[in-house]
Amino acid sequence: MNTDNATATMTEEGCDCFMQCHSVTYSSTVSSARLSDSSILSGNRMGANSSVAQSFADALEVAQRVDEDSMMLTLRLVQNVLGAHEELKRLVRFNVASDSTSVSRSLQLFSASLFKMLQQTVKSNRVLHDEMNEVYLKYVYYLVNDLTTSLDTADLLFTQVTAAFVADADNALEVQALIDVLDHILDKLENFDTNLNATSAYARFLFPKRLLNSQACVATKNSLNGSLVERKTWLASGTQFDAAKDLPKIADACLQMSRLSSCLQNYHTELRSFSTWLNSVEVPSITGTTLTMSTLDSVDDTNKYLRRLFQAFVGGWKTKGDLAHLYLTRVDRQMLTVNNQLVESAKSVFVKLSSDIDVINEWMMTFFEKLFAAYATFQNFMATNDKRIESYARRDSIWRLPVVNFQSSQASLAYNTV
């Protein structure tokens, strides 16, 4: 090999060794002119490096495809991602988006069935009310009306007589009329329970035999009886009116008459209140709520792109590096965004449905508690062996199991909630 700076040429003459015959010499002038540009050197170096890197990457790609386990692992991972997206889309479409199979639709059907059941309950209880009201009007109303009318008359006469006493005016006619009314009231009070029991023979069921059986009404009746006897005796005696002494006694007698009148009409008042409540019942419903299809369409678009990318990889048009790069930079971000939107949309649907269910649950609890309270109230007026109210109630599934004693004076809200 020539070691000077002169330009050398390859020659085969006088070659003593292989290396000498295949060596290349160069001119320093040429080398400096052509290679002194650093960009050229850098370009050559980068090209070499790029070539080596690409060759290495190609070798790795070939190795990945030749290695069955590695290739199958990649295929399974992508297939799992596709499968997970498809399953999420299927579940959301089936349970949320589809009108025919969504949970919202199922709950709407449940709401319709519930509405139908409650309509039947209301209808049945209207029939119960009508039967109780008919019995009352036929066999009880005349007794109650007779006594309450007399009590109202006595209250008016007490007012007139008292005004005359205060004015020191002649009130003999009013006093006699008041005495006669008090006699009538005392007689009715004494025979009221007897007459009521006798009339009950005409109605086997739903007859309010215990019209005045509450402790408060019994106490009022006894107190009034004593007050009226005392006032009647005072009026008949012609004793001089003493405002300080007699006005409080008259006021007390009038108050007791008012309370007894309320006791007598309490049953009929409960009947009217029951009817008004039944007519006002409005069953809440579940509003149909479904997911918009645009979000599902976005899932479809991204899913289709990933499937095409997967097919390109399997077909050799895309490398594993391409697959990984496009998945991370495009597919994964899109799917994450779309899936989050999908989950949030589905969540909003379920939150709305959950709220509707809570409203219905609260409404049903309130409705059946009030209904049973009405049953217990009416049963307290009936004979203990009268099971007509229970027979109406047991027609509804919620009362069918024998967990409630409708004849108990201590009835509680222990109904079946299963």
C-alpha positions as CSV (number, residue, x, y, z in Angstrom):
1,M,0.0,0.0,0.0
2,N,1.3,3.4,-0.9
3,T,1.6,5.6,2.2
4,D,2.4,8.9,0.5
5,N,0.0,11.6,-0.4
6,A,0.1,11.0,-4.2
7,T,-2.9,9.5,-6.0
8,A,-2.6,5.8,-6.2
9,T,-4.2,3.3,-8.5
10,M,-5.0,-0.4,-8.1
11,T,-2.6,-2.7,-10.0
12,E,-2.2,-6.4,-10.1
13,E,1.4,-6.2,-11.1
14,G,3.9,-7.1,-8.4
15,C,1.2,-8.0,-5.8
16,D,2.9,-9.9,-3.0
17,C,-0.3,-10.3,-1.0
18,F,-4.1,-10.3,-1.2
19,M,-4.5,-7.1,0.8
20,Q,-2.0,-5.2,-1.5
21,C,-3.8,-6.2,-4.6
22,H,-7.2,-5.0,-3.3
23,S,-6.3,-1.8,-1.6
24,V,-7.4,1.6,-2.8
25,T,-5.4,4.8,-2.4
26,Y,-6.8,8.3,-2.7
27,S,-5.6,11.8,-3.3
28,S,-5.8,14.1,-0.4
29,T,-6.8,16.9,-2.7
30,V,-9.8,14.9,-3.9
31,S,-10.7,13.8,-0.5
32,S,-10.6,17.2,1.0
33,A,-12.7,18.6,-1.9
34,R,-15.3,16.0,-1.8
35,L,-15.5,15.0,1.9
36,S,-14.7,18.2,3.7
37,D,-18.4,19.3,3.7
38,S,-19.6,18.2,7.1
39,S,-23.2,17.9,5.9
40,I,-22.1,15.3,3.4
41,L,-20.4,13.3,6.1
42,S,-23.3,13.7,8.4
43,G,-25.7,12.7,5.6
44,N,-23.6,9.6,4.8
45,R,-23.4,8.7,8.5
46,M,-27.2,9.2,9.0
47,G,-28.0,7.2,5.9
48,A,-25.9,4.4,7.1
49,N,-27.4,4.6,10.6
50,S,-30.9,4.8,9.1
51,S,-30.2,1.9,6.8
52,V,-28.9,-0.2,9.7
53,A,-31.9,0.8,11.9
54,Q,-34.4,0.0,9.2
55,S,-32.7,-3.3,8.5
56,F,-32.8,-4.0,12.2
57,A,-36.5,-3.0,12.4
58,D,-37.2,-5.2,9.4
59,A,-35.4,-8.1,11.0
60,L,-37.4,-7.7,14.2
61,E,-40.7,-7.5,12.2
62,V,-39.7,-10.7,10.4
63,A,-38.8,-12.3,13.6
64,Q,-42.1,-11.3,15.1
65,R,-44.0,-12.8,12.3
66,V,-41.9,-15.9,12.1
67,D,-42.3,-16.4,15.9
68,E,-45.7,-18.0,16.1
69,D,-46.2,-17.3,19.9
70,S,-45.3,-13.6,19.4
71,M,-47.5,-13.3,16.4
72,M,-50.4,-15.0,18.1
73,L,-50.0,-12.9,21.2
74,T,-50.3,-9.7,19.1
75,L,-53.4,-11.1,17.3
76,R,-55.0,-12.0,20.6
77,L,-54.4,-8.6,22.2
78,V,-55.9,-6.8,19.2
79,Q,-58.8,-9.3,19.1
80,N,-59.4,-8.8,22.8
81,V,-59.6,-5.1,22.3
82,L,-62.0,-5.5,19.5
83,G,-64.1,-8.0,21.5
84,A,-64.2,-5.7,24.5
85,H,-65.4,-2.8,22.3
86,E,-68.0,-5.0,20.7
87,E,-69.2,-6.3,24.0
88,L,-69.5,-2.8,25.5
89,K,-71.4,-1.6,22.4
90,R,-73.7,-4.7,22.5
91,L,-74.5,-4.2,26.2
92,V,-75.2,-0.5,25.9
93,R,-77.2,-1.1,22.7
94,F,-79.2,-3.9,24.3
95,N,-79.8,-2.4,27.7
96,V,-79.9,1.3,27.0
97,A,-80.2,2.3,23.4
98,S,-82.7,-0.2,21.9
99,D,-86.3,0.7,22.3
100,S,-87.4,-2.9,22.4
101,T,-84.8,-4.4,24.8
102,S,-83.6,-1.5,26.9
103,V,-83.9,-1.4,30.7
104,S,-85.9,1.8,30.2
105,R,-88.5,-0.1,28.1
106,S,-88.6,-2.9,30.6
107,L,-89.3,-0.4,33.4
108,Q,-91.9,1.3,31.2
109,L,-93.7,-2.0,30.9
110,F,-93.3,-2.5,34.7
111,S,-94.7,1.0,35.2
112,A,-97.7,0.1,33.0
113,S,-98.3,-3.1,34.9
114,L,-98.0,-1.3,38.2
115,F,-100.4,1.4,37.0
116,K,-102.9,-1.3,35.9
117,M,-102.6,-3.1,39.3
118,L,-103.1,0.2,41.2
119,Q,-106.0,1.1,39.1
120,Q,-107.6,-2.2,40.0
121,T,-106.8,-1.5,43.7
122,V,-108.4,1.9,43.5
123,K,-111.4,0.5,41.7
124,S,-111.9,-2.2,44.3
125,N,-111.7,0.3,47.1
126,R,-114.2,2.5,45.4
127,V,-116.6,-0.5,45.4
128,L,-115.8,-1.0,49.1
129,H,-116.5,2.7,49.9
130,D,-119.8,2.5,48.0
131,E,-120.9,-0.5,50.0
132,M,-120.0,1.1,53.3
133,N,-121.7,4.3,52.3
134,E,-124.8,2.5,51.2
135,V,-125.1,0.7,54.5
136,Y,-124.5,3.9,56.4
137,L,-127.2,5.9,54.5
138,K,-129.8,3.1,54.8
139,Y,-129.4,2.0,58.4
140,V,-127.3,4.6,60.4
141,Y,-127.8,8.0,58.9
142,Y,-131.3,8.6,60.3
143,L,-130.2,7.8,63.9
144,V,-127.2,10.1,63.6
145,N,-129.1,12.8,61.9
146,D,-131.9,12.8,64.4
147,L,-129.5,13.2,67.3
148,T,-127.2,15.7,65.7
149,T,-130.1,17.8,64.6
150,S,-131.4,17.9,68.2
151,L,-128.0,18.8,69.4
152,D,-127.8,21.7,67.0
153,T,-131.3,22.8,68.0
154,A,-130.3,22.7,71.7
155,D,-127.2,24.7,71.0
156,L,-129.3,27.4,69.3
157,L,-131.9,27.5,72.1
158,F,-129.1,27.7,74.7
159,T,-127.9,30.8,72.9
160,Q,-131.4,32.4,72.8
161,V,-132.2,31.5,76.4
162,T,-128.9,32.9,77.6
163,A,-129.3,36.1,75.7
164,A,-132.8,36.5,77.2
165,F,-131.4,35.9,80.7
166,V,-128.7,38.5,80.2
167,A,-131.2,41.0,78.9
168,D,-133.6,40.1,81.7
169,A,-136.3,39.5,79.1
170,D,-139.2,37.1,79.1
171,N,-137.9,33.7,77.7
172,A,-140.5,31.2,79.1
173,L,-141.2,29.8,75.6
174,E,-137.6,29.3,74.8
175,V,-136.9,27.7,78.1
176,Q,-139.7,25.2,77.7
177,A,-138.6,24.4,74.2
178,L,-135.0,23.9,75.4
179,I,-136.2,21.6,78.2
180,D,-138.2,19.5,75.6
181,V,-135.1,19.2,73.3
182,L,-132.9,18.2,76.2
183,D,-135.4,15.5,77.2
184,H,-135.3,14.2,73.6
185,I,-131.5,14.3,73.5
186,L,-131.2,12.5,76.9
187,D,-133.6,9.8,75.7
188,K,-131.7,9.4,72.4
189,L,-128.4,9.2,74.2
190,E,-129.7,6.5,76.6
191,N,-131.1,4.4,73.8
192,F,-128.6,5.2,71.0
193,D,-126.4,2.0,71.3
194,T,-129.5,-0.2,71.7
195,N,-131.2,1.3,68.6
196,L,-127.9,1.0,66.7
197,N,-127.5,-2.6,67.6
198,A,-131.1,-3.4,66.7
199,T,-130.6,-1.8,63.3
200,S,-127.4,-3.7,62.6
201,A,-129.5,-6.8,62.1
202,Y,-130.5,-5.4,58.6
203,A,-126.9,-5.3,57.5
204,R,-124.7,-8.3,57.9
205,F,-121.5,-6.6,56.8
206,L,-119.9,-3.2,57.0
207,F,-122.3,-1.9,59.7
208,P,-120.6,0.6,62.0
209,K,-121.8,-0.9,65.3
210,R,-119.0,0.8,67.3
211,L,-119.9,4.3,66.2
212,L,-119.3,5.9,69.6
213,N,-116.9,3.2,71.0
214,S,-113.7,5.3,71.0
215,Q,-112.5,6.4,74.4
216,A,-112.8,10.1,73.6
217,C,-116.4,9.7,72.3
218,V,-117.5,7.5,75.3
219,A,-116.0,10.1,77.7
220,T,-117.8,12.9,75.8
221,K,-121.1,11.1,75.8
222,N,-121.0,10.5,79.6
223,S,-119.9,14.0,80.3
224,L,-122.6,15.5,78.1
225,N,-125.2,13.3,79.7
226,G,-124.4,14.7,83.2
227,S,-124.2,18.3,82.0
228,L,-127.6,18.2,80.2
229,V,-129.3,16.6,83.2
230,E,-127.9,19.4,85.4
231,R,-128.9,22.1,83.0
232,K,-132.4,20.7,82.5
233,T,-132.9,20.5,86.2
234,W,-131.7,24.1,86.6
235,L,-134.0,25.4,83.8
236,A,-137.1,23.5,85.2
237,S,-136.5,24.9,88.7
238,G,-136.8,28.5,87.7
239,T,-133.7,29.4,89.7
240,Q,-132.4,33.0,89.3
241,F,-129.8,33.3,86.5
242,D,-126.3,33.9,87.9
243,A,-124.0,34.9,85.0
244,A,-120.8,34.1,86.9
245,K,-122.0,30.6,87.8
246,D,-124.3,29.7,84.9
247,L,-122.6,31.0,81.8
248,P,-119.5,28.6,82.2
249,K,-121.9,25.7,82.7
250,I,-123.9,26.6,79.6
251,A,-120.7,27.0,77.6
252,D,-119.4,23.7,78.7
253,A,-122.7,21.9,77.8
254,C,-122.6,23.5,74.3
255,L,-119.0,22.4,73.9
256,Q,-119.8,18.8,74.9
257,M,-122.7,18.8,72.4
258,S,-120.4,20.0,69.6
259,R,-117.9,17.2,70.4
260,L,-120.6,14.5,70.5
261,S,-122.0,15.8,67.2
262,S,-118.4,15.4,65.7
263,C,-118.2,11.9,67.2
264,L,-121.5,10.9,65.6
265,Q,-120.5,12.2,62.2
266,N,-116.9,11.0,62.3
267,Y,-117.6,7.8,60.5
268,H,-119.4,9.6,57.6
269,T,-116.6,12.2,57.5
270,E,-114.0,9.4,57.1
271,L,-116.1,7.9,54.3
272,R,-116.2,11.2,52.4
273,S,-112.5,11.7,53.0
274,F,-111.7,8.2,51.7
275,S,-113.8,8.7,48.6
276,T,-112.1,12.1,47.9
277,W,-108.6,10.5,48.3
278,L,-109.4,7.6,46.0
279,N,-110.6,10.0,43.3
280,S,-107.4,12.1,43.6
281,V,-105.0,9.2,43.2
282,E,-102.5,9.7,40.4
283,V,-99.9,7.0,39.9
284,P,-96.5,8.3,38.8
285,S,-95.0,6.8,35.7
286,I,-91.5,6.1,34.3
287,T,-90.5,8.4,31.5
288,G,-89.0,6.6,28.5
289,T,-85.3,7.4,28.3
290,T,-83.0,6.1,25.7
291,L,-79.4,6.8,24.5
292,T,-78.8,8.8,21.4
293,M,-77.4,6.7,18.5
294,S,-74.7,9.2,17.6
295,T,-72.4,8.0,20.4
296,L,-72.9,4.4,19.3
297,D,-72.1,5.4,15.8
298,S,-68.8,6.9,16.9
299,V,-68.0,3.6,18.6
300,D,-68.8,1.8,15.4
301,D,-66.5,4.1,13.3
302,T,-63.6,3.7,15.6
303,N,-64.1,0.0,15.8
304,K,-64.2,-0.3,12.1
305,Y,-61.0,1.6,11.8
306,L,-59.3,-0.7,14.3
307,R,-60.6,-3.7,12.4
308,R,-59.1,-2.4,9.1
309,L,-55.8,-1.7,10.8
310,F,-55.8,-5.2,12.3
311,Q,-56.5,-6.7,8.8
312,A,-53.7,-4.6,7.3
313,F,-51.3,-6.0,9.9
314,V,-52.4,-9.5,9.3
315,G,-52.1,-9.0,5.6
316,G,-48.5,-7.6,5.9
317,W,-49.4,-4.1,4.8
318,K,-48.7,-2.7,8.2
319,T,-45.9,-3.6,10.6
320,K,-46.3,-4.2,14.2
321,G,-44.7,-0.8,14.8
322,D,-47.3,0.8,12.5
323,L,-50.0,-1.1,14.4
324,A,-48.8,0.0,17.8
325,H,-48.2,3.6,16.7
326,L,-51.6,4.1,15.1
327,Y,-53.4,2.3,17.9
328,L,-51.8,4.5,20.6
329,T,-52.0,7.8,18.7
330,R,-55.4,7.4,17.2
331,V,-57.5,4.4,18.1
332,D,-56.8,4.3,21.8
333,R,-57.5,8.0,22.3
334,Q,-60.6,7.9,20.2
335,M,-62.0,4.9,21.9
336,L,-61.2,6.3,25.4
337,T,-63.0,9.5,24.5
338,V,-66.0,7.8,22.9
339,N,-66.3,5.1,25.5
340,N,-66.2,7.7,28.3
341,Q,-69.0,9.5,26.5
342,L,-70.9,6.3,26.1
343,V,-70.5,5.3,29.7
344,E,-71.5,8.8,30.9
345,S,-74.6,8.8,28.6
346,A,-75.6,5.4,29.8
347,K,-75.0,6.5,33.4
348,S,-77.3,9.5,32.9
349,V,-80.0,7.2,31.6
350,F,-79.7,4.9,34.6
351,V,-79.6,7.8,37.0
352,K,-82.9,9.1,35.5
353,L,-84.5,5.7,35.7
354,S,-83.2,5.2,39.3
355,S,-84.8,8.5,40.2
356,D,-88.1,7.5,38.7
357,I,-88.0,4.1,40.5
358,D,-87.3,5.9,43.8
359,V,-90.3,8.2,43.2
360,I,-92.5,5.2,42.5
361,N,-91.2,3.3,45.5
362,E,-91.9,6.3,47.8
363,W,-95.3,6.8,46.3
364,M,-96.3,3.1,46.7
365,M,-95.1,3.1,50.4
366,T,-97.1,6.3,51.1
367,F,-100.2,5.0,49.2
368,F,-100.4,1.6,50.8
369,E,-99.6,3.0,54.3
370,K,-102.5,5.4,53.9
371,L,-104.7,2.7,52.4
372,F,-104.1,0.4,55.3
373,A,-104.5,3.2,57.8
374,A,-108.0,3.8,56.2
375,Y,-108.7,0.0,56.6
376,A,-107.7,0.1,60.3
377,T,-109.9,3.2,60.9
378,F,-113.0,1.7,59.3
379,Q,-112.4,-1.6,61.0
380,N,-112.5,0.1,64.4
381,F,-116.1,1.0,63.7
382,M,-117.1,-2.5,62.7
383,A,-117.9,-5.6,64.7
384,T,-114.8,-7.6,65.4
385,N,-116.2,-10.6,63.4
386,D,-117.0,-8.5,60.4
387,K,-114.2,-9.4,57.8
388,R,-115.7,-7.7,54.8
389,I,-113.0,-5.0,54.7
390,E,-110.3,-7.8,54.8
391,S,-112.0,-9.7,52.0
392,Y,-111.7,-6.6,49.8
393,A,-108.1,-6.0,50.8
394,R,-107.0,-9.6,50.2
395,R,-107.9,-9.3,46.5
396,D,-104.7,-7.2,46.1
397,S,-101.4,-9.3,46.1
398,I,-99.7,-7.0,48.6
399,W,-102.2,-8.1,51.3
400,R,-102.6,-11.7,50.3
401,L,-100.2,-13.3,52.8
402,P,-101.7,-13.4,56.3
403,V,-99.3,-11.0,57.9
404,V,-101.9,-8.4,58.9
405,N,-104.7,-8.7,61.4
406,F,-107.4,-6.5,60.1
407,Q,-109.6,-7.2,63.1
408,S,-107.0,-6.1,65.6
409,S,-107.8,-2.8,67.5
410,Q,-104.0,-2.4,67.5
411,A,-103.6,-2.9,63.7
412,S,-100.2,-1.8,62.5
413,L,-98.5,-1.3,59.1
414,A,-97.0,-4.8,59.0
415,Y,-98.1,-5.6,55.5
416,N,-96.2,-7.9,53.2
417,T,-93.5,-6.1,51.2
418,V,-92.0,-9.1,49.4
